């Protein structure tokens, strides 16, 4: 592990950035940009609410983080060791009285089915949904150290598949975790889109049988390779749009106009990346740009914050913000575990 990784506390930075973006974007979700500006003033001066509440995005990120910790405390990370704690955490979240933060319909439907312990998780998965609810929560898979590429990809796709079984949700979750991992390892932001494109091409027809089982058979695809390639192709398409947006950057323009409103997985990933890559050395500006967007502002800002924090580390965030973010204790504890 490099010195910069340790000193920068990149895992802590990523988790805090994710929650801060979520809390900044939560009040602006469902608003268009003129309404946000009328409510919040100039976007570059947006302030974190005094009571910095997060949405289901951060709650479910913590659920994934806890499941990973539980699985890895028991030994090697394998599909069976992760699927059980993931399922338990998701059902606990579903039943929690704190699950009152405008959760997504796909997560609620799937978690309701996951409550039945006699039902295989593949039968609970919503095979037609590629909502952003799977990749907004995947950052911990990119942050936890010591995984092989196969473990990381499999875990990223598995945590998606429990609720969002669409191949694009799987691919976007994998790609989001990979982006977080690359940034914690010190990848240059300018090189990121090319690295992600290469990863998508390499994995285009790789179906993770060990992690996903027969999930693909719930679709209309003739083979598992055909199934997963559909997802990677949609991700490659949005990466192309992201590349175009960065060739002619428009930092004052609503980012959703370039890469999509973020309600679906591949667009949430790309628009979160766009906000980060417009301001790679200004993490707070990244969050503000993402929160002042016409689409799924909290999920876009949540992803943008995860990328920015993985790049810049924990000290990137204003202490006054980090100290009052909801779930701060658990975010910092998980981050510290993975920063060691």
Residue frames as qw, qx, qy, qz and C-alpha x, y, z in Angstrom:
[[0.000, 0.889, 0.458, 0.000, 0.00, 0.00, 0.00],
 [0.425, 0.501, -0.034, 0.753, 1.42, 3.39, -0.94],
 [0.260, -0.222, -0.451, 0.825, 2.14, 6.06, 1.61],
 [0.206, -0.077, -0.152, -0.964, -0.26, 8.46, -0.08],
 [0.537, -0.349, -0.670, -0.375, -3.11, 5.96, 0.29],
 [0.525, -0.397, -0.629, 0.414, -2.50, 5.78, 4.05],
 [0.194, -0.174, -0.206, 0.943, -1.87, 9.48, 4.62],
 [0.245, -0.117, -0.315, -0.909, -4.83, 10.59, 2.55],
 [0.318, 0.203, 0.792, -0.480, -7.29, 8.21, 4.23],
 [0.234, 0.078, -0.565, -0.788, -8.98, 7.64, 0.89],
 [0.265, -0.362, -0.885, -0.123, -11.61, 5.14, 2.09],
 [0.136, -0.569, -0.541, 0.605, -12.73, 7.53, 4.83],
 [0.048, 0.350, -0.184, -0.917, -12.69, 10.38, 2.32],
 [0.215, -0.101, -0.767, -0.596, -14.82, 8.43, -0.13],
 [0.250, -0.496, -0.827, 0.085, -17.45, 7.42, 2.42],
 [0.099, -0.569, -0.337, 0.744, -17.68, 10.92, 3.89],
 [0.075, 0.231, -0.396, -0.885, -17.85, 12.43, 0.40],
 [0.199, -0.284, -0.860, -0.375, -20.63, 10.05, -0.55],
 [0.215, -0.615, -0.697, 0.300, -22.71, 10.97, 2.53],
 [0.091, -0.505, -0.081, 0.855, -22.02, 14.71, 2.16],
 [0.115, 0.041, -0.595, -0.795, -23.07, 14.62, -1.48],
 [0.226, -0.438, -0.860, -0.134, -26.19, 12.72, -0.50],
 [0.194, -0.635, -0.528, 0.530, -27.09, 15.26, 2.20],
 [0.029, -0.398, 0.161, 0.903, -26.42, 18.22, -0.11],
 [0.195, 0.006, -0.687, -0.700, -28.44, 16.71, -2.96],
 [0.045, -0.381, -0.907, 0.173, -31.32, 15.28, -0.90],
 [0.140, 0.625, 0.418, -0.644, -33.19, 18.63, -0.58],
 [0.227, 0.530, -0.326, -0.749, -32.73, 19.41, -4.30],
 [0.178, 0.078, 0.945, 0.263, -33.87, 16.05, -5.72],
 [0.206, 0.628, 0.748, 0.058, -36.94, 16.38, -8.00],
 [0.047, 0.870, 0.127, -0.474, -36.21, 20.12, -8.54],
 [0.673, 0.616, 0.131, 0.388, -35.10, 21.75, -11.78],
 [0.584, 0.045, -0.157, 0.795, -32.03, 23.98, -11.78],
 [0.061, -0.543, -0.079, -0.834, -33.88, 27.34, -11.71],
 [0.680, -0.623, -0.245, -0.299, -35.85, 26.13, -8.65],
 [0.818, -0.253, -0.243, 0.456, -32.65, 25.00, -6.92],
 [0.386, 0.265, -0.066, 0.881, -30.97, 28.35, -7.58],
 [0.321, -0.627, -0.170, -0.689, -34.05, 30.19, -6.28],
 [0.801, -0.545, -0.229, -0.097, -34.00, 28.06, -3.12],
 [0.845, -0.320, -0.038, 0.426, -30.24, 27.81, -2.49],
 [0.056, -0.909, 0.225, 0.347, -28.66, 30.83, -4.19],
 [0.438, 0.692, -0.542, -0.188, -25.60, 30.56, -6.49],
 [0.977, -0.036, -0.200, -0.065, -24.67, 26.90, -6.90],
 [0.617, 0.388, -0.471, 0.497, -20.99, 27.47, -6.12],
 [0.094, -0.412, 0.492, -0.761, -21.99, 28.71, -2.66],
 [0.763, -0.332, -0.402, -0.383, -24.46, 25.97, -1.70],
 [0.171, -0.497, 0.676, -0.516, -24.24, 25.15, 1.98],
 [0.358, -0.118, -0.924, 0.060, -24.77, 21.82, 3.71],
 [0.513, -0.640, -0.312, -0.480, -28.08, 21.92, 5.63],
 [0.260, -0.613, 0.524, -0.531, -27.64, 22.57, 9.37],
 [0.745, -0.150, 0.603, -0.242, -29.16, 19.15, 10.04],
 [0.277, 0.507, -0.688, -0.438, -27.29, 17.12, 7.45],
 [0.780, 0.062, 0.550, -0.293, -29.70, 14.24, 6.88],
 [0.005, -0.299, 0.820, 0.488, -28.89, 11.62, 4.24],
 [0.758, 0.141, -0.174, -0.612, -31.19, 9.56, 2.03],
 [0.965, -0.052, 0.232, -0.108, -31.52, 5.82, 1.51],
 [0.672, 0.639, -0.336, 0.162, -28.37, 6.09, -0.66],
 [0.048, 0.610, -0.660, 0.436, -26.08, 6.40, 2.38],
 [0.737, -0.268, 0.442, -0.435, -28.17, 4.02, 4.48],
 [0.968, 0.226, 0.066, -0.084, -27.79, 1.29, 1.86],
 [0.481, 0.670, -0.492, 0.277, -24.09, 2.05, 1.34],
 [0.291, -0.527, 0.658, -0.453, -23.60, 1.38, 5.05],
 [0.906, -0.018, 0.284, -0.313, -25.62, -1.84, 4.70],
 [0.843, 0.473, -0.232, 0.104, -23.23, -3.01, 1.95],
 [0.174, 0.683, -0.574, 0.417, -20.24, -1.92, 4.06],
 [0.591, -0.395, 0.552, -0.435, -21.44, -3.85, 7.10],
 [0.965, 0.164, 0.116, -0.172, -22.16, -6.94, 5.01],
 [0.650, 0.603, -0.402, 0.227, -18.65, -6.85, 3.54],
 [0.112, -0.615, 0.629, -0.463, -17.11, -6.48, 6.98],
 [0.803, -0.195, 0.416, -0.378, -19.15, -9.40, 8.33],
 [0.935, 0.347, -0.062, -0.044, -18.26, -11.61, 5.34],
 [0.534, 0.627, -0.459, 0.335, -14.54, -10.82, 5.52],
 [0.397, -0.576, 0.559, -0.446, -14.39, -11.29, 9.30],
 [0.906, -0.069, 0.343, -0.239, -15.37, -14.90, 8.59],
 [0.681, -0.150, 0.592, 0.404, -12.59, -15.54, 6.09],
 [0.236, -0.035, 0.595, 0.768, -12.21, -15.42, 2.34],
 [0.441, 0.416, 0.140, -0.783, -14.79, -13.34, 0.45],
 [0.065, 0.074, 0.912, 0.397, -16.82, -15.81, -1.59],
 [0.341, -0.307, -0.449, -0.767, -20.40, -15.61, -2.94],
 [0.590, -0.485, -0.642, -0.067, -21.97, -17.60, -0.12],
 [0.464, -0.330, -0.439, 0.695, -20.17, -15.64, 2.61],
 [0.021, -0.057, 0.030, 0.998, -21.40, -12.31, 1.16],
 [0.320, -0.344, -0.609, -0.639, -24.92, -13.14, -0.05],
 [0.471, -0.527, -0.695, 0.129, -26.24, -14.02, 3.40],
 [0.290, -0.476, -0.329, 0.763, -25.11, -10.87, 5.29],
 [0.034, -0.025, -0.336, -0.941, -26.11, -8.67, 2.33],
 [0.369, -0.434, -0.699, -0.432, -29.57, -10.14, 2.36],
 [0.451, -0.550, -0.597, 0.370, -29.84, -9.73, 6.15],
 [0.224, -0.301, -0.093, 0.922, -28.66, -6.10, 6.00],
 [0.149, -0.160, -0.473, -0.853, -31.07, -5.23, 3.18],
 [0.437, -0.525, -0.701, -0.205, -34.02, -6.78, 5.03],
 [0.404, -0.490, -0.445, 0.632, -33.01, -4.94, 8.24],
 [0.070, -0.115, 0.145, 0.980, -32.93, -1.68, 6.25],
 [0.277, -0.339, -0.654, -0.617, -36.35, -2.49, 4.74],
 [0.497, -0.577, -0.648, 0.031, -37.85, -3.02, 8.21],
 [0.394, -0.178, -0.338, 0.836, -36.13, -0.06, 9.88],
 [0.021, 0.857, 0.458, -0.237, -38.22, 2.92, 11.01],
 [0.185, -0.669, 0.237, 0.680, -35.42, 5.10, 9.59],
 [0.299, 0.135, 0.744, 0.582, -36.23, 3.79, 6.12],
 [0.172, 0.809, 0.516, -0.224, -38.31, 6.89, 5.44],
 [0.175, -0.627, 0.265, 0.711, -36.01, 8.78, 3.05],
 [0.620, 0.602, -0.123, -0.487, -37.82, 8.37, -0.27],
 [0.480, -0.284, 0.799, 0.224, -36.43, 4.86, -0.97],
 [0.318, 0.295, -0.612, -0.661, -36.62, 3.47, -4.50],
 [0.844, 0.036, 0.054, -0.532, -39.46, 1.20, -5.55],
 [0.759, 0.322, -0.565, -0.021, -37.11, -1.52, -6.84],
 [0.174, 0.331, -0.767, 0.521, -35.30, -1.79, -3.50],
 [0.527, -0.122, 0.449, -0.712, -38.59, -1.94, -1.58],
 [0.874, 0.171, -0.172, -0.420, -40.08, -4.60, -3.87],
 [0.673, 0.337, -0.643, 0.142, -36.98, -6.80, -3.84],
 [0.024, 0.316, -0.724, 0.613, -36.37, -6.46, -0.09],
 [0.708, -0.089, 0.238, -0.659, -39.99, -7.39, 0.59],
 [0.914, 0.204, -0.296, -0.186, -39.36, -10.62, -1.34],
 [0.450, 0.441, -0.681, 0.374, -35.97, -11.19, 0.31],
 [0.476, -0.411, 0.470, -0.620, -37.74, -11.39, 3.69],
 [0.958, 0.002, 0.054, -0.283, -38.93, -14.88, 2.69],
 [0.304, -0.638, 0.699, 0.110, -35.92, -17.00, 3.61],
 [0.727, 0.119, 0.675, 0.051, -37.17, -19.92, 1.51],
 [0.589, 0.795, 0.139, -0.041, -36.94, -17.82, -1.64],
 [0.729, 0.014, 0.175, 0.661, -33.65, -17.82, -3.54],
 [0.104, -0.648, -0.037, 0.754, -32.32, -14.29, -3.91],
 [0.119, -0.041, 0.648, 0.751, -32.38, -14.68, -7.71],
 [0.066, -0.557, -0.786, -0.259, -36.17, -14.97, -7.46],
 [0.176, -0.795, -0.366, 0.451, -36.37, -11.71, -5.50],
 [0.314, -0.288, 0.306, 0.851, -34.16, -9.80, -7.94],
 [0.447, 0.747, 0.275, -0.408, -35.95, -7.29, -10.15],
 [0.659, 0.030, 0.534, 0.528, -34.51, -8.42, -13.49],
 [0.350, 0.726, 0.425, 0.412, -36.10, -5.53, -15.40],
 [0.209, -0.972, -0.095, 0.051, -34.76, -2.73, -13.20],
 [0.683, 0.214, -0.100, 0.691, -31.60, -0.77, -13.90],
 [0.231, -0.944, -0.113, -0.205, -32.37, 2.05, -11.47],
 [0.316, 0.676, -0.469, 0.473, -29.41, 3.76, -9.84],
 [0.692, -0.609, 0.168, -0.349, -30.22, 2.20, -6.45],
 [0.975, -0.089, -0.013, 0.203, -27.60, -0.52, -6.96],
 [0.683, 0.327, -0.125, 0.641, -24.56, 1.53, -7.95],
 [0.159, -0.814, 0.111, -0.548, -25.21, 4.44, -5.58],
 [0.738, -0.602, 0.217, -0.215, -24.39, 2.00, -2.73],
 [0.964, 0.170, -0.109, 0.173, -21.48, 0.02, -4.23],
 [0.177, 0.856, -0.390, 0.291, -18.54, 2.24, -3.20],
 [0.630, -0.584, 0.492, -0.142, -17.53, 0.02, -0.24],
 [0.947, 0.153, 0.251, 0.129, -16.73, -2.80, -2.69],
 [0.575, 0.711, -0.123, 0.385, -14.21, -0.47, -4.34],
 [0.161, -0.832, 0.355, -0.395, -12.74, 0.62, -1.00],
 [0.859, -0.425, 0.274, -0.078, -12.21, -2.65, 0.85],
 [0.123, 0.721, -0.662, -0.163, -8.56, -3.71, 0.42],
 [0.328, -0.337, 0.882, -0.029, -7.12, -7.08, -0.51],
 [0.773, 0.352, 0.443, -0.288, -9.65, -8.35, -3.06],
 [0.423, -0.010, 0.692, 0.585, -8.77, -9.94, -6.39],
 [0.239, 0.134, -0.324, -0.906, -10.29, -8.39, -9.49],
 [0.390, -0.228, -0.821, -0.349, -12.68, -11.36, -9.73],
 [0.267, -0.448, -0.727, 0.446, -13.80, -10.94, -6.11],
 [0.014, 0.350, 0.146, -0.925, -14.33, -7.21, -6.53],
 [0.323, 0.036, -0.525, -0.786, -16.30, -7.55, -9.76],
 [0.392, -0.282, -0.867, -0.124, -18.33, -10.46, -8.41],
 [0.204, -0.438, -0.628, 0.610, -19.14, -8.71, -5.13],
 [0.123, 0.255, -0.056, -0.957, -20.11, -5.49, -6.94],
 [0.412, -0.054, -0.629, -0.657, -22.47, -7.34, -9.25],
 [0.361, -0.316, -0.868, 0.130, -23.88, -9.56, -6.49],
 [0.059, -0.382, -0.499, 0.776, -24.81, -6.63, -4.25],
 [0.318, 0.175, -0.270, -0.892, -26.63, -5.13, -7.25],
 [0.386, -0.053, -0.823, -0.414, -28.31, -8.37, -8.23],
 [0.078, -0.283, -0.848, 0.441, -30.08, -8.87, -4.90],
 [0.243, 0.619, 0.414, -0.622, -32.36, -5.99, -5.85],
 [0.445, 0.733, -0.161, -0.489, -31.54, -4.76, -9.39],
 [0.764, -0.068, 0.613, 0.188, -30.99, -7.73, -11.72],
 [0.605, 0.791, 0.061, -0.075, -30.85, -5.88, -15.03],
 [0.846, 0.107, 0.043, 0.520, -27.49, -6.42, -16.78],
 [0.263, 0.710, -0.046, 0.652, -26.88, -2.66, -16.96],
 [0.548, -0.778, 0.112, -0.286, -27.34, -2.35, -13.19],
 [0.924, -0.260, 0.112, 0.256, -24.76, -5.15, -12.75],
 [0.683, 0.381, 0.063, 0.620, -22.25, -3.63, -15.18],
 [0.002, 0.817, -0.032, 0.576, -22.68, -0.08, -13.83],
 [0.708, -0.691, 0.105, -0.098, -22.15, -1.30, -10.26],
 [0.893, -0.050, 0.124, 0.429, -19.00, -3.15, -11.30],
 [0.478, 0.571, 0.076, 0.662, -17.72, -0.11, -13.20],
 [0.283, -0.866, 0.026, -0.411, -18.52, 2.27, -10.32],
 [0.817, -0.546, 0.144, 0.118, -16.63, 0.08, -7.83],
 [0.803, 0.183, 0.140, 0.550, -13.73, -0.16, -10.29],
 [0.207, 0.783, 0.030, 0.586, -13.61, 3.65, -10.66],
 [0.538, -0.808, 0.118, -0.210, -13.51, 4.06, -6.86],
 [0.903, -0.265, 0.166, 0.295, -10.74, 1.47, -6.65],
 [0.642, 0.472, 0.093, 0.597, -8.66, 3.12, -9.37],
 [0.035, -0.854, 0.047, -0.518, -8.91, 6.48, -7.60],
 [0.713, -0.682, 0.158, -0.040, -7.89, 5.06, -4.22],
 [0.872, -0.067, 0.217, 0.433, -4.84, 3.62, -5.97],
 [0.267, -0.628, 0.181, 0.708, -3.87, 7.05, -7.26],
 [0.487, 0.433, 0.597, 0.468, -5.12, 6.90, -10.86],
 [0.077, -0.165, 0.096, 0.979, -5.00, 10.27, -12.62],
 [0.430, 0.535, 0.492, -0.535, -8.51, 11.69, -13.11],
 [0.373, 0.609, -0.341, -0.611, -7.65, 12.62, -16.71],
 [0.181, 0.272, -0.911, -0.252, -6.97, 8.94, -17.48],
 [0.427, 0.045, 0.757, -0.492, -10.07, 7.60, -15.76],
 [0.724, 0.413, 0.100, -0.544, -12.54, 7.47, -18.67],
 [0.541, 0.518, -0.632, -0.198, -10.04, 5.57, -20.84],
 [0.016, -0.255, 0.923, -0.288, -9.31, 3.11, -18.04],
 [0.550, 0.184, 0.590, -0.563, -13.02, 2.49, -17.47],
 [0.706, 0.486, -0.206, -0.472, -13.67, 2.01, -21.18],
 [0.367, 0.440, -0.819, -0.031, -10.87, -0.58, -21.37],
 [0.237, -0.085, 0.864, -0.437, -12.28, -2.40, -18.34],
 [0.669, 0.329, 0.302, -0.594, -15.77, -2.47, -19.88],
 [0.640, 0.508, -0.475, -0.327, -14.43, -3.86, -23.16],
 [0.163, 0.361, -0.904, 0.160, -12.41, -6.54, -21.32],
 [0.245, 0.069, 0.843, -0.474, -15.43, -7.65, -19.29],
 [0.471, 0.140, -0.229, -0.841, -18.08, -7.26, -21.96],
 [0.777, -0.008, -0.485, -0.401, -18.97, -10.95, -22.27],
 [0.300, 0.163, -0.840, 0.422, -17.84, -12.16, -18.81],
 [0.666, -0.494, -0.218, -0.515, -20.78, -13.50, -16.82],
 [0.034, -0.446, 0.757, -0.476, -19.83, -14.21, -13.19],
 [0.700, -0.196, -0.619, -0.299, -21.52, -17.62, -12.79],
 [0.490, -0.096, -0.711, 0.495, -20.00, -18.20, -9.36],
 [0.019, -0.114, -0.381, 0.917, -21.48, -14.98, -7.99],
 [0.444, 0.112, -0.088, -0.885, -24.72, -14.67, -9.94],
 [0.478, 0.127, 0.851, -0.180, -25.78, -18.30, -10.39],
 [0.274, 0.376, 0.781, 0.416, -28.64, -18.67, -12.87],
 [0.091, 0.602, 0.276, -0.744, -29.85, -15.07, -12.57],
 [0.094, 0.308, -0.506, -0.800, -29.55, -14.59, -16.34],
 [0.005, -0.239, -0.934, -0.265, -32.22, -17.24, -17.02],
 [0.106, 0.641, 0.589, -0.482, -34.91, -14.82, -15.73],
 [0.158, 0.585, -0.209, -0.767, -34.27, -12.68, -18.80],
 [0.807, 0.507, 0.185, -0.240, -35.14, -13.30, -22.46],
 [0.148, 0.762, -0.587, -0.232, -31.46, -13.63, -23.45],
 [0.912, 0.221, -0.315, -0.140, -30.26, -16.77, -25.26],
 [0.783, 0.059, -0.423, 0.452, -26.99, -17.04, -23.28],
 [0.502, -0.739, -0.215, 0.395, -25.45, -15.54, -20.11],
 [0.471, -0.144, 0.237, 0.838, -22.82, -13.81, -22.28],
 [0.049, 0.526, 0.503, 0.685, -25.53, -12.13, -24.36],
 [0.409, -0.796, -0.446, 0.012, -27.29, -11.08, -21.15],
 [0.514, -0.645, -0.066, 0.562, -24.30, -9.35, -19.56],
 [0.421, 0.098, 0.365, 0.825, -23.04, -7.83, -22.83],
 [0.030, -0.773, -0.487, -0.406, -26.25, -5.79, -23.05],
 [0.454, -0.846, -0.188, 0.206, -25.32, -4.09, -19.79],
 [0.564, -0.376, 0.235, 0.697, -21.72, -3.39, -20.74],
 [0.332, 0.413, 0.493, 0.690, -22.80, -1.99, -24.11],
 [0.154, -0.894, -0.354, -0.227, -25.07, 0.54, -22.40],
 [0.546, -0.734, 0.032, 0.404, -22.22, 1.52, -20.08],
 [0.546, -0.037, 0.392, 0.739, -19.86, 1.90, -23.05],
 [0.162, 0.695, 0.485, 0.505, -22.44, 4.12, -24.72],
 [0.298, -0.935, -0.189, -0.031, -22.67, 6.47, -21.75],
 [0.632, -0.485, 0.190, 0.574, -18.87, 6.54, -21.35],
 [0.443, 0.347, 0.432, 0.705, -18.75, 7.78, -24.94],
 [0.086, -0.867, -0.335, -0.358, -21.14, 10.62, -24.01],
 [0.574, -0.768, -0.026, 0.284, -19.02, 11.37, -20.94],
 [0.634, -0.114, 0.304, 0.702, -15.88, 11.60, -23.10],
 [0.237, 0.612, 0.415, 0.630, -17.64, 14.01, -25.44],
 [0.316, -0.909, -0.250, -0.109, -18.79, 16.19, -22.53],
 [0.630, -0.630, 0.111, 0.440, -15.23, 16.40, -21.20],
 [0.573, 0.201, 0.352, 0.712, -13.79, 17.34, -24.60],
 [0.007, 0.516, 0.204, 0.832, -15.91, 20.50, -24.51],
 [0.300, -0.352, -0.735, 0.496, -16.50, 21.11, -20.78],
 [0.199, -0.588, -0.251, -0.743, -19.42, 23.29, -19.68],
 [0.308, -0.094, -0.755, 0.572, -19.05, 23.60, -15.89],
 [0.234, 0.085, 0.283, -0.926, -21.86, 26.18, -15.56],
 [0.598, 0.002, -0.457, -0.658, -24.38, 23.95, -17.37],
 [0.819, -0.211, 0.329, -0.421, -26.66, 21.38, -15.72],
 [0.129, -0.427, 0.876, 0.184, -24.56, 18.18, -15.96],
 [0.594, 0.246, 0.733, -0.223, -27.67, 16.08, -16.59],
 [0.572, 0.713, -0.021, -0.405, -27.97, 17.63, -20.06],
 [0.245, 0.647, -0.694, -0.199, -24.72, 15.93, -21.11],
 [0.206, 0.231, -0.950, 0.047, -24.85, 12.46, -19.54],
 [0.499, -0.368, -0.732, -0.283, -28.40, 11.96, -18.32],
 [0.433, -0.648, 0.029, -0.625, -30.57, 12.63, -15.29],
 [0.068, 0.402, -0.810, 0.423, -29.18, 9.76, -13.23],
 [0.768, -0.159, 0.255, -0.566, -32.39, 7.86, -12.44],
 [0.983, 0.161, -0.081, -0.037, -30.88, 4.85, -14.25],
 [0.827, -0.439, 0.144, 0.320, -27.64, 3.15, -13.32],
 [0.696, 0.206, 0.211, 0.655, -25.35, 4.00, -16.20],
 [0.121, 0.787, 0.152, 0.585, -26.41, 7.67, -16.22],
 [0.566, -0.823, 0.001, -0.042, -25.97, 8.09, -12.45],
 [0.812, -0.248, 0.188, 0.493, -22.43, 6.73, -12.79],
 [0.532, 0.410, 0.260, 0.694, -21.58, 8.93, -15.79],
 [0.072, -0.860, -0.151, -0.483, -23.10, 12.14, -14.44],
 [0.680, -0.720, 0.048, 0.128, -21.44, 11.60, -11.05],
 [0.758, -0.070, 0.236, 0.604, -18.14, 11.08, -12.87],
 [0.324, 0.681, 0.246, 0.608, -18.72, 14.17, -15.01],
 [0.331, -0.918, -0.056, -0.210, -19.18, 16.36, -11.91],
 [0.758, -0.529, 0.193, 0.330, -15.97, 14.95, -10.41],
 [0.699, 0.121, 0.334, 0.620, -13.93, 15.23, -13.61],
 [0.174, 0.864, 0.205, 0.425, -14.99, 18.85, -14.22],
 [0.213, -0.849, 0.281, -0.393, -13.40, 19.82, -10.87],
 [0.867, -0.022, -0.467, 0.170, -10.96, 17.02, -9.88],
 [0.467, 0.106, -0.464, 0.746, -9.04, 19.30, -7.49],
 [0.255, -0.234, 0.195, -0.918, -12.08, 21.05, -5.96],
 [0.160, -0.197, -0.966, 0.055, -13.99, 18.35, -4.07],
 [0.145, 0.470, 0.574, -0.655, -16.56, 20.68, -2.48],
 [0.343, 0.414, -0.266, -0.800, -17.32, 22.23, -5.89],
 [0.221, 0.027, -0.926, -0.304, -17.87, 18.68, -7.19],
 [0.011, -0.391, -0.859, 0.329, -20.62, 18.13, -4.60],
 [0.204, 0.537, 0.236, -0.784, -22.23, 21.49, -5.28],
 [0.299, 0.297, -0.568, -0.707, -22.29, 20.96, -9.06],
 [0.208, -0.117, -0.960, -0.148, -23.84, 17.52, -8.60],
 [0.017, 0.463, 0.731, -0.502, -26.44, 18.74, -6.09],
 [0.299, 0.597, 0.061, -0.742, -27.44, 21.59, -8.41],
 [0.050, 0.115, -0.836, -0.534, -28.65, 19.30, -11.18],
 [0.585, -0.003, -0.120, -0.802, -32.08, 18.62, -12.63],
 [0.701, 0.022, -0.676, -0.226, -32.06, 14.85, -12.15],
 [0.828, -0.442, -0.344, 0.038, -31.56, 12.43, -9.25],
 [0.100, 0.855, -0.317, 0.397, -29.46, 15.01, -7.39],
 [0.621, -0.628, 0.430, -0.190, -28.75, 13.04, -4.22],
 [0.944, 0.016, 0.296, 0.146, -27.61, 9.89, -6.06],
 [0.613, 0.690, -0.061, 0.379, -25.51, 11.88, -8.55],
 [0.086, -0.842, 0.359, -0.393, -23.89, 13.88, -5.72],
 [0.841, -0.412, 0.336, -0.104, -23.47, 10.73, -3.66],
 [0.909, 0.230, 0.169, 0.304, -21.47, 9.08, -6.47],
 [0.372, 0.803, -0.142, 0.443, -19.57, 12.27, -7.29],
 [0.403, -0.789, 0.352, -0.303, -18.60, 12.57, -3.62],
 [0.931, -0.213, 0.283, 0.083, -17.44, 8.95, -3.49],
 [0.768, 0.476, 0.047, 0.426, -15.15, 9.57, -6.48],
 [0.112, 0.856, -0.192, 0.466, -13.87, 12.92, -5.19],
 [0.609, -0.686, 0.332, -0.221, -13.18, 11.56, -1.72],
 [0.958, -0.021, 0.199, 0.206, -11.41, 8.47, -3.05],
 [0.607, 0.610, -0.028, 0.509, -9.14, 10.79, -5.03],
 [0.053, 0.759, -0.213, 0.613, -8.55, 13.54, -2.46],
 [0.455, -0.036, -0.745, 0.486, -8.87, 11.74, 0.89],
 [0.333, -0.663, -0.644, 0.184, -10.63, 12.57, 4.15],
 [0.293, -0.478, -0.164, 0.812, -9.03, 15.98, 4.66],
 [0.112, 0.259, 0.514, 0.810, -10.69, 17.25, 1.48],
 [0.275, -0.675, -0.605, -0.320, -13.97, 17.85, 3.31],
 [0.116, -0.603, 0.232, -0.755, -14.62, 20.89, 5.54],
 [0.191, -0.006, -0.859, 0.475, -14.49, 19.80, 9.17],
 [0.361, 0.121, 0.355, -0.854, -17.69, 21.69, 9.91],
 [0.716, 0.156, -0.355, -0.580, -19.44, 19.60, 7.27],
 [0.564, 0.143, -0.812, 0.038, -17.89, 16.22, 8.13],
 [0.026, 0.074, -0.753, 0.653, -18.61, 16.69, 11.85],
 [0.468, 0.167, 0.408, -0.766, -22.34, 17.07, 11.37],
 [0.522, 0.149, -0.645, -0.538, -23.12, 14.52, 8.69],
 [0.850, -0.205, 0.193, -0.446, -25.64, 11.89, 9.78],
 [0.997, 0.014, 0.013, 0.069, -24.08, 8.45, 10.50],
 [0.225, 0.856, -0.441, 0.148, -20.66, 10.15, 10.80],
 [0.525, -0.545, 0.636, -0.153, -19.40, 7.70, 13.44],
 [0.864, 0.110, 0.492, -0.003, -20.13, 4.60, 11.37],
 [0.638, 0.764, -0.050, 0.080, -18.79, 6.15, 8.15],
 [0.036, 0.830, -0.528, 0.173, -15.49, 7.03, 9.83],
 [0.677, -0.365, 0.626, -0.130, -15.20, 3.66, 11.59],
 [0.877, 0.351, 0.325, 0.050, -15.64, 1.73, 8.32],
 [0.463, 0.853, -0.195, 0.141, -13.28, 4.09, 6.51],
 [0.255, -0.758, 0.584, -0.140, -10.59, 3.69, 9.18],
 [0.842, -0.106, 0.528, -0.042, -10.86, -0.09, 8.95],
 [0.805, 0.494, 0.268, 0.190, -10.19, 0.00, 5.20],
 [0.236, 0.929, -0.240, 0.157, -7.57, 2.76, 5.34],
 [0.633, -0.632, 0.443, 0.065, -5.24, 0.73, 7.56]]
